[in-house]
Amino acid sequence: MSKMSEMMSQMQEKAKEIEAQAKNIEFTAKTGGGMLEVTANGAGEIIDITIDDSLMDDKESLQILMISVMNDINKMVEDNKKSQAMGAMGGLNPFGGN
């Protein structure tokens, strides 16, 4: 059982490291030919939004583009989290040995 506890502890430490590193990664999604751009960090926090002035007079288009770009940025962040988690799990063998 101590081996399992040790492994769980290692996984928790690795998860904390990944979470800390995620804030240093940035993802940018663009839509509408670059008229709307959203940047998020690897933790999923939106850190910048750029909206072309021409969209300010077209609320409906802005809303549609905002939904699209937010879905894109969320997918980028989630894909990165999954990739990081798989990488972390690859270093740990639940069946012992190395």
Secondary structure, DSSP 8 states (H G I E B T S, - for coil): -HHHHHHHHHHHHHHHHHHHHHTT-EEEEEETTTTEEEEEETTS-EEEEEE-GGGGG-HHHHHHHHHHHHHHHHHHHHHHHHHHHHHHHHT--TTS--
